[in-house]
Amino acid sequence: MSEHREVLVIGAGLSGIGAAYRLQTRCPGRSYAILEAREASGGTWDLFRYPGVRSDSDMFTLGYPFRPWREPKTIAAGATILEYLRDTAAEYGIDKHIHYGRRVVGASWSTAEARWTVRTDTGEEWTCSFLYVCTGYYRYDSGYEADFPGRESFTGAIVHPQHWPEDLDYAGRRVVIIGSGATAVTLVPAMAEQAAHVTMLQRSPSYLLSLPAREGGARLVGPRVVRARNVLLTWALFQASRRWPARVANVLRDGVARQLPADVPVDPHFVPRYDPWDQRLCVVPDGDLFAAMRAGRASVVTATIDAFTPHGIRLTGGEHLDADVIVTATGLTMVAFGEIALTVDGRPIDAHDLHVYKGMMFDGVPNLAWCVGYTNASWTLRADLTSTYVCRLLNYLDRHRIDIATPRLPAAAHDIGEPLMNLSSGYVRRAAAVLPRQSDRRAWRMLNNYLLDMPRMRLSRIDDGDMMFVRTRTGE
């Protein structure tokens, strides 16, 4: 016996809760449910518990536009964000639609029935007319672990930030954090408050941008004005990085240089090998990373690893980093559609064979959307546009008594060889073979530009020639 909802949302994190609000307010006649794999809501902000976990985007744009962020701290702690998400779900009654402990493992589309049949790992079946996957893009069960030689010989603790042990005691101990991305940059100053010393060991550096952790103008002009300003500033920085990469790189490096201790050179530790925004910028709120370095509690080493040893890490140059705790901040494992096995009329779907339509739907896959946020701005900016478009599409189907909407890639379109997410980051490159791809047609590209996406997602025609529609007997 299966349960039926007109829309099934997969995932009760930032995207899923936002999607539920849009469905409730813009498609009030549609029934929906949220299937959440874990026993708690919040997604990323409930899963990650490492010291100092925080947003890497400002909360005025990462927060929901329908429930503006009103706290003074714009780079917020993970626990504060989690509270905000759960308060939002409770305020709008969204929490009553969440079904926990339902990990979706498969979904099968039937054209004859115009519905998806969704299977969970507990053996339950749910059916829906439209499937909205809000699982994010990384595997929750495990992060990426590099195969470091000699790992088993290390006598201390080895920890991945994605699954931080509650009982880890690093007070007064020597800590080495492997990585240079946002997670590593967050962990270093947070752990340095208690550790004897923290070393950030990086193979190659990232671009860092120091920003104030608090927003002073929100009370004067209001959160919506601050949100609009931050959208424009982020957009302008990205566009400048694309047009004048060398100039922006110099500005970013100079900003770092002014905050470093005198004995720490910018080169090689803060001179990335790529242009700004080929990978995400790492935000350093109030320059806390540099403050820890100036205080002598933290340091940075740029080198490659030869092997783990019983008491630390040996570098290829022969140097040895002593450690009691090693944190492998080596990144995420990206997956498509939450690793749900999809079939369409019995045909298995390989995500890599698909082309993305308007950043959310896929060639030949009916009545399904995947919510993926921006890589160069706050996740929610894109996620909310996607949810808004899903509601527009559902309302269009209702008005015209249509049951099935399927994007179809034009025959004249060409693959441009870019995955859905086009960054040079290691975790994206590793996933290129499993992610959907982009085409040269505008509707079949990820623009990563909020100012261009906003009119496209809110105002463009639903019947644009690339979306095919079918009426079945259920719509007569």
C-alpha positions as CSV (number, residue, x, y, z in Angstrom):
1,M,0.0,0.0,0.0
2,S,1.6,3.3,-1.1
3,E,0.9,6.8,0.1
4,H,0.2,9.5,-2.6
5,R,1.1,13.2,-2.6
6,E,0.9,15.4,-5.6
7,V,4.4,16.6,-4.9
8,L,7.2,14.8,-3.0
9,V,10.1,16.8,-1.7
10,I,13.2,14.8,-1.0
11,G,15.2,16.3,1.9
12,A,14.3,18.6,4.8
13,G,17.4,20.9,4.7
14,L,17.7,24.5,3.6
15,S,16.4,23.7,0.1
16,G,13.6,21.4,1.2
17,I,12.1,23.7,3.8
18,G,12.2,26.6,1.3
19,A,10.6,24.5,-1.3
20,A,7.8,23.5,1.1
21,Y,7.1,27.2,1.8
22,R,6.8,28.0,-1.9
23,L,4.5,25.1,-2.5
24,Q,2.2,26.0,0.4
25,T,1.9,29.6,-0.7
26,R,2.0,29.4,-4.5
27,C,0.4,26.0,-5.0
28,P,-2.0,25.8,-2.0
29,G,-4.2,23.2,-3.7
30,R,-1.4,20.7,-4.1
31,S,-0.7,18.1,-1.4
32,Y,2.9,17.5,-0.6
33,A,5.2,15.6,1.8
34,I,8.9,15.9,2.6
35,L,10.8,12.6,2.9
36,E,14.0,13.0,5.0
37,A,16.6,10.3,5.3
38,R,17.8,11.3,8.7
39,E,16.0,11.6,12.0
40,A,16.3,15.4,12.1
41,S,15.8,18.3,9.8
42,G,18.4,20.9,8.8
43,G,20.5,19.0,6.3
44,T,24.0,20.3,6.2
45,W,23.5,22.4,9.3
46,D,22.5,19.4,11.4
47,L,25.1,17.1,9.9
48,F,28.2,19.2,10.3
49,R,29.3,19.6,13.9
50,Y,33.0,20.5,13.6
51,P,34.4,23.3,15.7
52,G,33.5,26.8,14.4
53,V,31.2,25.5,11.7
54,R,29.5,28.5,10.1
55,S,28.1,29.9,6.9
56,D,30.5,30.8,4.1
57,S,27.9,33.2,2.6
58,D,26.3,36.2,4.3
59,M,23.1,35.2,6.0
60,F,21.1,38.1,4.4
61,T,21.4,36.2,1.1
62,L,21.6,32.7,2.5
63,G,18.5,33.2,4.6
64,Y,15.1,32.9,3.0
65,P,13.7,36.0,1.2
66,F,10.2,35.3,2.8
67,R,11.7,35.2,6.3
68,P,14.6,37.8,6.3
69,W,17.6,37.2,8.5
70,R,17.4,39.7,11.4
71,E,20.4,38.7,13.6
72,P,23.4,41.1,13.6
73,K,25.9,38.4,12.8
74,T,26.0,38.0,9.0
75,I,28.5,35.1,9.0
76,A,26.6,32.9,11.4
77,A,27.4,29.8,13.5
78,G,26.0,26.5,12.3
79,A,23.9,26.1,15.4
80,T,22.3,29.5,14.8
81,I,21.5,28.6,11.2
82,L,20.0,25.3,12.3
83,E,17.7,27.1,14.8
84,Y,16.7,29.5,12.0
85,L,15.7,26.6,9.7
86,R,13.7,24.8,12.3
87,D,12.0,27.9,13.5
88,T,11.0,28.6,9.9
89,A,9.6,25.1,9.5
90,A,7.6,25.4,12.7
91,E,6.3,28.9,12.0
92,Y,4.8,27.9,8.7
93,G,3.7,24.4,9.7
94,I,6.2,22.8,7.3
95,D,7.5,20.5,10.1
96,K,4.1,18.7,10.1
97,H,4.8,17.5,6.5
98,I,8.2,16.0,7.2
99,H,8.5,12.2,7.4
100,Y,11.8,11.2,9.0
101,G,13.9,8.1,8.5
102,R,12.8,7.7,4.9
103,R,15.9,7.4,2.8
104,V,14.8,7.4,-0.8
105,V,16.7,4.7,-2.8
106,G,14.8,4.5,-6.0
107,A,12.1,6.4,-8.1
108,S,10.4,5.0,-11.1
109,W,8.4,7.0,-13.6
110,S,5.4,5.6,-15.5
111,T,4.1,7.6,-18.4
112,A,0.9,5.5,-18.5
113,E,0.1,6.5,-14.9
114,A,1.7,10.0,-15.1
115,R,3.4,9.4,-11.7
116,W,6.5,8.6,-9.9
117,T,6.7,5.6,-7.5
118,V,9.3,6.3,-4.8
119,R,10.9,3.6,-2.7
120,T,12.6,4.1,0.6
121,D,15.3,1.9,2.3
122,T,12.6,0.7,4.8
123,G,10.5,-0.8,1.9
124,E,7.9,1.9,1.9
125,E,6.4,3.2,-1.4
126,W,5.1,6.7,-2.1
127,T,3.7,8.0,-5.3
128,C,3.6,11.5,-6.6
129,S,2.8,13.5,-9.8
130,F,5.9,15.6,-9.4
131,L,9.2,14.7,-7.7
132,Y,11.4,17.6,-6.3
133,V,14.8,16.4,-5.2
134,C,16.3,18.8,-2.6
135,T,19.1,16.6,-1.3
136,G,22.0,18.9,-2.2
137,Y,24.9,17.6,-4.2
138,Y,27.1,15.7,-1.7
139,R,27.0,12.3,-0.1
140,Y,25.9,12.5,3.6
141,D,27.3,9.2,4.6
142,S,30.9,9.9,3.9
143,G,33.2,12.8,2.8
144,Y,36.1,12.4,0.4
145,E,39.1,10.7,2.0
146,A,42.4,10.9,0.1
147,D,44.5,7.7,0.2
148,F,47.4,8.9,2.2
149,P,50.3,6.4,2.5
150,G,51.0,5.1,6.0
151,R,47.6,6.3,7.3
152,E,47.2,3.2,9.5
153,S,50.5,3.8,11.2
154,F,49.5,7.1,12.8
155,T,48.9,6.6,16.5
156,G,46.8,9.7,17.1
157,A,43.2,10.5,16.0
158,I,42.3,11.0,12.3
159,V,39.1,12.9,11.8
160,H,37.0,14.0,8.8
161,P,35.0,17.2,9.4
162,Q,31.9,15.7,8.0
163,H,31.6,13.2,10.9
164,W,33.1,15.0,13.9
165,P,33.2,12.8,17.0
166,E,31.6,14.4,20.0
167,D,34.2,13.1,22.4
168,L,37.3,14.3,20.5
169,D,39.6,16.1,23.0
170,Y,42.2,18.3,21.2
171,A,42.9,20.7,24.1
172,G,46.6,21.2,24.5
173,R,47.4,18.9,21.5
174,R,49.2,19.5,18.2
175,V,46.7,19.5,15.4
176,V,47.4,19.3,11.6
177,I,44.5,20.2,9.3
178,I,45.0,19.0,5.7
179,G,43.2,21.3,3.3
180,S,42.9,24.9,2.2
181,G,39.2,25.4,1.5
182,A,36.4,26.9,3.5
183,T,36.3,24.1,6.1
184,A,40.0,24.2,6.8
185,V,39.9,28.0,7.0
186,T,37.1,27.7,9.5
187,L,38.6,25.0,11.6
188,V,42.0,26.5,12.1
189,P,41.1,29.6,14.3
190,A,38.3,27.6,16.1
191,M,40.6,24.8,17.1
192,A,43.5,27.1,17.8
193,E,41.6,28.5,20.8
194,Q,42.2,25.2,22.7
195,A,44.9,23.3,20.9
196,A,48.6,23.6,21.6
197,H,49.2,24.6,18.0
198,V,47.3,24.2,14.7
199,T,49.0,23.8,11.4
200,M,47.1,24.2,8.1
201,L,48.8,21.9,5.6
202,Q,47.9,22.7,2.1
203,R,49.0,21.4,-1.3
204,S,47.9,24.6,-2.9
205,P,46.4,27.8,-1.4
206,S,42.9,29.3,-1.9
207,Y,41.8,32.9,-2.3
208,L,40.8,34.4,1.0
209,L,38.6,37.4,1.6
210,S,38.3,38.9,5.1
211,L,34.9,40.3,5.9
212,P,33.2,41.7,9.0
213,A,31.2,39.0,10.8
214,R,28.5,41.5,11.8
215,E,26.3,43.7,9.7
216,G,26.0,47.2,11.2
217,G,23.5,48.7,8.8
218,A,20.7,46.2,8.9
219,R,18.8,48.0,11.6
220,L,19.1,51.3,9.8
221,V,18.1,50.3,6.3
222,G,16.4,46.9,6.9
223,P,17.4,43.4,6.0
224,R,15.9,43.4,2.5
225,V,18.0,46.4,1.5
226,V,21.1,44.7,2.9
227,R,20.2,41.5,1.0
228,A,19.9,43.5,-2.2
229,R,23.2,45.3,-1.6
230,N,25.0,42.0,-0.9
231,V,23.6,40.4,-4.0
232,L,25.0,43.2,-6.1
233,L,28.4,43.2,-4.4
234,T,28.8,39.5,-4.8
235,W,27.7,39.7,-8.5
236,A,30.1,42.6,-9.1
237,L,33.1,40.8,-7.5
238,F,32.4,37.7,-9.6
239,Q,32.1,39.7,-12.8
240,A,35.2,41.7,-12.0
241,S,37.1,38.4,-11.4
242,R,36.1,37.1,-14.8
243,R,36.9,40.4,-16.6
244,W,40.1,41.4,-14.8
245,P,41.3,38.2,-13.0
246,A,44.9,39.4,-12.5
247,R,43.8,42.7,-10.9
248,V,41.3,41.0,-8.6
249,A,43.9,38.4,-7.6
250,N,46.3,41.2,-6.7
251,V,43.7,43.0,-4.6
252,L,42.9,39.7,-2.7
253,R,46.5,38.9,-2.1
254,D,47.3,42.4,-0.9
255,G,44.3,42.1,1.5
256,V,45.8,38.9,3.0
257,A,49.3,40.3,3.1
258,R,48.3,43.2,5.3
259,Q,47.0,40.8,7.9
260,L,49.8,38.2,8.0
261,P,52.6,38.1,10.6
262,A,55.8,39.5,9.4
263,D,57.5,36.1,9.1
264,V,54.8,34.6,6.9
265,P,55.2,35.3,3.2
266,V,52.3,35.7,0.9
267,D,54.1,33.5,-1.7
268,P,53.7,30.5,-1.7
269,H,51.1,30.3,1.0
270,F,48.5,32.6,-0.4
271,V,49.2,32.7,-4.1
272,P,46.7,30.3,-5.8
273,R,47.5,28.6,-9.1
274,Y,44.1,29.5,-10.5
275,D,42.1,32.7,-11.2
276,P,39.7,34.1,-8.6
277,W,36.3,32.3,-8.7
278,D,37.6,29.3,-10.6
279,Q,37.0,27.9,-7.1
280,R,34.9,29.4,-4.4
281,L,36.4,32.3,-2.4
282,C,36.9,31.4,1.3
283,V,35.5,34.0,3.7
284,V,37.6,34.8,6.8
285,P,35.2,36.6,9.2
286,D,36.9,39.4,11.1
287,G,40.2,38.0,9.9
288,D,40.1,35.3,12.6
289,L,42.5,33.0,10.7
290,F,45.1,35.7,10.5
291,A,44.6,36.7,14.1
292,A,45.4,33.1,15.2
293,M,48.6,33.2,13.1
294,R,49.7,36.5,14.5
295,A,49.2,35.2,18.0
296,G,51.4,32.2,17.2
297,R,48.6,29.7,17.8
298,A,48.4,28.7,14.1
299,S,50.7,28.4,11.1
300,V,50.4,27.4,7.4
301,V,52.6,25.0,5.5
302,T,52.4,24.6,1.7
303,A,53.8,21.3,0.7
304,T,52.8,17.8,-0.5
305,I,52.5,14.7,1.8
306,D,54.9,11.8,1.5
307,A,53.3,9.7,4.2
308,F,51.7,9.6,7.6
309,T,54.0,8.4,10.3
310,P,53.3,7.2,13.9
311,H,53.6,10.7,15.2
312,G,52.6,13.0,12.4
313,I,53.1,13.7,8.7
314,R,56.3,13.4,6.6
315,L,56.4,15.9,3.7
316,T,58.0,15.1,0.3
317,G,60.8,17.6,1.1
318,G,61.8,15.5,4.1
319,E,60.3,17.8,6.8
320,H,58.1,16.3,9.5
321,L,55.0,17.8,11.1
322,D,54.4,16.5,14.6
323,A,50.7,15.9,15.3
324,D,48.5,14.3,17.9
325,V,45.3,14.9,15.8
326,I,45.0,15.0,12.0
327,V,42.0,16.5,10.4
328,T,41.4,15.5,6.8
329,A,39.5,18.5,5.4
330,T,39.8,17.0,2.0
331,G,36.4,17.8,0.7
332,L,33.1,16.3,-0.2
333,T,32.0,13.4,-2.4
334,M,29.6,14.8,-5.0
335,V,26.6,12.8,-6.1
336,A,23.6,13.4,-8.4
337,F,20.0,13.3,-7.3
338,G,21.0,12.1,-3.8
339,E,22.1,8.8,-5.3
340,I,18.5,7.9,-6.0
341,A,18.3,5.2,-8.7
342,L,16.0,6.7,-11.4
343,T,14.1,4.9,-14.1
344,V,11.7,6.3,-16.8
345,D,9.3,3.7,-18.2
346,G,11.7,1.0,-17.1
347,R,14.8,2.7,-18.6
348,P,17.6,3.3,-16.1
349,I,18.7,7.0,-16.0
350,D,22.5,7.7,-15.9
351,A,22.9,11.3,-14.7
352,H,26.0,11.9,-16.8
353,D,23.9,11.2,-20.0
354,L,21.5,14.1,-19.1
355,H,21.6,17.7,-20.0
356,V,20.4,20.3,-17.5
357,Y,17.4,22.5,-18.4
358,K,17.2,25.9,-16.7
359,G,19.6,24.6,-14.0
360,M,16.9,22.3,-12.5
361,M,15.2,19.8,-15.0
362,F,16.7,17.3,-17.4
363,D,16.4,16.1,-21.0
364,G,13.9,13.3,-21.2
365,V,13.1,13.1,-17.5
366,P,9.4,14.0,-16.9
367,N,8.0,15.9,-13.9
368,L,11.3,16.0,-11.9
369,A,13.4,18.9,-10.7
370,W,16.7,18.9,-8.7
371,C,17.4,21.9,-6.5
372,V,21.1,23.0,-6.8
373,G,22.3,26.3,-5.5
374,Y,24.9,28.7,-6.8
375,T,28.7,28.0,-6.6
376,N,29.6,31.7,-6.8
377,A,26.9,33.2,-4.5
378,S,24.6,32.1,-1.7
379,W,23.0,28.7,-2.2
380,T,19.5,30.0,-1.4
381,L,19.5,32.6,-4.1
382,R,19.4,29.9,-6.7
383,A,17.4,27.4,-4.7
384,D,14.5,29.8,-4.2
385,L,14.4,30.7,-7.9
386,T,14.2,27.0,-8.6
387,S,11.3,26.5,-6.2
388,T,9.6,29.5,-7.6
389,Y,9.9,28.0,-11.1
390,V,8.6,24.6,-10.0
391,C,5.5,26.3,-8.6
392,R,5.0,28.3,-11.8
393,L,5.3,25.0,-13.8
394,L,2.8,23.2,-11.6
395,N,0.3,26.0,-11.8
396,Y,0.7,26.1,-15.6
397,L,0.0,22.3,-15.7
398,D,-3.1,22.8,-13.6
399,R,-4.5,25.7,-15.7
400,H,-4.0,23.8,-18.9
401,R,-5.0,20.4,-17.5
402,I,-1.6,18.9,-18.4
403,D,-0.2,15.9,-16.6
404,I,3.4,15.6,-17.9
405,A,6.1,18.2,-18.6
406,T,9.4,16.9,-20.1
407,P,12.3,19.1,-21.3
408,R,13.6,18.0,-24.7
409,L,17.1,19.1,-25.8
410,P,16.9,20.6,-29.3
411,A,18.4,18.4,-32.0
412,A,20.7,21.3,-33.1
413,A,22.1,21.7,-29.6
414,H,25.7,20.8,-28.8
415,D,27.4,19.5,-25.7
416,I,29.9,22.0,-24.5
417,G,31.8,19.6,-22.3
418,E,31.0,21.2,-19.0
419,P,29.4,19.5,-16.0
420,L,26.4,21.0,-14.2
421,M,28.8,22.7,-11.8
422,N,31.8,24.2,-13.5
423,L,34.5,24.8,-10.9
424,S,38.1,23.7,-10.9
425,S,37.8,22.5,-7.3
426,G,38.9,19.0,-6.6
427,Y,35.6,17.8,-5.4
428,V,33.9,19.0,-8.7
429,R,36.6,17.6,-11.0
430,R,36.3,14.2,-9.2
431,A,32.5,14.2,-9.9
432,A,32.6,15.3,-13.5
433,A,31.8,11.7,-14.7
434,V,28.6,11.5,-12.6
435,L,27.1,15.0,-13.0
436,P,24.7,16.1,-15.7
437,R,26.1,18.2,-18.5
438,Q,25.5,21.6,-20.1
439,S,24.7,22.4,-23.7
440,D,25.4,25.5,-25.8
441,R,21.7,26.6,-25.7
442,R,20.9,29.3,-23.2
443,A,18.1,27.4,-21.5
444,W,20.4,24.4,-21.2
445,R,23.2,26.2,-19.3
446,M,23.8,27.0,-15.7
447,L,24.2,30.7,-15.8
448,N,25.5,31.1,-12.2
449,N,24.2,34.7,-12.4
450,Y,21.4,35.7,-10.1
451,L,20.6,38.9,-12.0
452,L,20.1,36.9,-15.3
453,D,18.5,33.9,-13.6
454,M,15.8,36.0,-11.8
455,P,13.9,37.1,-14.9
456,R,14.4,33.8,-16.6
457,M,13.0,31.8,-13.7
458,R,10.2,34.2,-12.7
459,L,9.0,35.7,-16.0
460,S,10.0,33.5,-18.9
461,R,7.5,31.5,-20.8
462,I,6.8,28.0,-19.5
463,D,5.9,26.8,-23.0
464,D,9.2,27.9,-24.5
465,G,9.5,25.2,-27.2
466,D,11.9,23.1,-25.2
467,M,9.3,21.9,-22.7
468,M,7.1,19.2,-24.1
469,F,3.6,18.6,-22.6
470,V,1.3,15.6,-22.5
471,R,-2.3,15.2,-21.4
472,T,-3.3,11.7,-20.2
473,R,-6.6,10.3,-19.2
474,T,-6.0,11.5,-15.7
475,G,-6.3,15.1,-17.0
476,E,-9.5,14.7,-18.9
